[in-house]
Amino acid sequence: MVGIGPGASEDRTRRAETAINHSQLLVGYTPYVETIADLVGERETYTSGMRQEVERCRYALAKAADGTVVSLISSGDPGVYGMAGLAIELAAAEGLTVPIEIVPGVTAATVAAAALGAPLMLDFAVISLSDLLVPWETIRHRLDCVSQSDTTVVLYNPRSKRRIRQLEEAVEIFRQHRPAETPVGIVTSASTLEQTLVVTDLDHLLQQEVTMLSTVIIGSNATKIIDGWLVTSRGYQL
């Protein structure tokens, strides 16, 4: 399991590149493997589209069981909404005894935070708004709990062309517990040439362009905007 970070080669770790260079086969979602084209070389690849995670993982494990050195590619970090858990679960379910190494990567929360400033300087939570694998009512409950906790919150998978209402409901929940002027940052296509940044507030969040490529960071009571930067103060005496 190899995390390749958010996109740019500069944000890949040396350990990830070493693992890929030592692999005989690269398996992953097609756009992710295309992202590391500079490392693929003559290596064999196996790619497929969205919602085929189980099939990719099963193929990678089967090849590994045959003695092939495989890198199962995840964007960001494989243990953060990635494939690491699935690989371990599937290997156990199918009785496969293969050595598994999890190579961490830079996840979207920290990449977006760095682009915006320093909004994650205190406790924070990460919640995905995708209800593909988790019931929306469960996600709503988590949003309601964390919105009352006065911690910074990072939203993954906030909105797609067909999935609009989730972000609207999330904002509605946060508005019940946080001031309208609560700082919000939006980073789209983080760590790529297409990266865009928006610093706004909770009251104006839904007026901004937010896509599946966006990461949304909703500040806490300690978050403020300083010279355009989003900063959550740790409370140092200045």
Rosetta blueprint (number, residue, H / E / L):
1 M L
2 V E
3 G E
4 I L
5 G E
6 P L
7 G L
8 A L
9 S H
10 E H
11 D H
12 R L
13 T L
14 R H
15 R H
16 A H
17 E H
18 T H
19 A H
20 I H
21 N H
22 H L
23 S L
24 Q L
25 L E
26 L E
27 V E
28 G E
29 Y E
30 T H
31 P H
32 Y H
33 V H
34 E H
35 T H
36 I L
37 A H
38 D H
39 L H
40 V H
41 G L
42 E L
43 R L
44 E E
45 T E
46 Y E
47 T E
48 S E
49 G L
50 M L
51 R L
52 Q L
53 E H
54 V H
55 E H
56 R H
57 C H
58 R H
59 Y H
60 A H
61 L H
62 A H
63 K H
64 A H
65 A H
66 D L
67 G L
68 T L
69 V L
70 V E
71 S E
72 L E
73 I E
74 S E
75 S L
76 G E
77 D L
78 P L
79 G L
80 V L
81 Y L
82 G L
83 M L
84 A H
85 G H
86 L H
87 A H
88 I H
89 E H
90 L H
91 A H
92 A H
93 A H
94 E L
95 G L
96 L L
97 T L
98 V L
99 P L
100 I L
101 E L
102 I L
103 V E
104 P L
105 G L
106 V L
107 T L
108 A H
109 A H
110 T H
111 V H
112 A H
113 A H
114 A H
115 A H
116 L H
117 G E
118 A E
119 P L
120 L L
121 M L
122 L L
123 D L
124 F E
125 A E
126 V E
127 I E
128 S E
129 L L
130 S L
131 D L
132 L L
133 L L
134 V L
135 P L
136 W H
137 E H
138 T H
139 I H
140 R H
141 H H
142 R H
143 L H
144 D H
145 C H
146 V H
147 S H
148 Q L
149 S L
150 D L
151 T L
152 T E
153 V E
154 V E
155 L E
156 Y E
157 N L
158 P L
159 R L
160 S L
161 K L
162 R L
163 R L
164 I L
165 R H
166 Q H
167 L H
168 E H
169 E H
170 A H
171 V H
172 E H
173 I H
174 F H
175 R H
176 Q L
177 H L
178 R L
179 P L
180 A L
181 E L
182 T L
183 P E
184 V E
185 G E
186 I E
187 V E
188 T E
189 S L
190 A L
191 S L
192 T L
193 L L
194 E L
195 Q L
196 T E
197 L E
198 V E
199 V E
200 T E
201 D E
202 L H
203 D H
204 H H
205 L H
206 L H
207 Q H
208 Q L
209 E L
210 V L
211 T L
212 M L
213 L L
214 S E
215 T E
216 V E
217 I E
218 I E
219 G L
220 S L
221 N L
222 A L
223 T E
224 K E
225 I E
226 I E
227 D L
228 G L
229 W E
230 L E
231 V E
232 T E
233 S L
234 R L
235 G L
236 Y L
237 Q L
238 L L
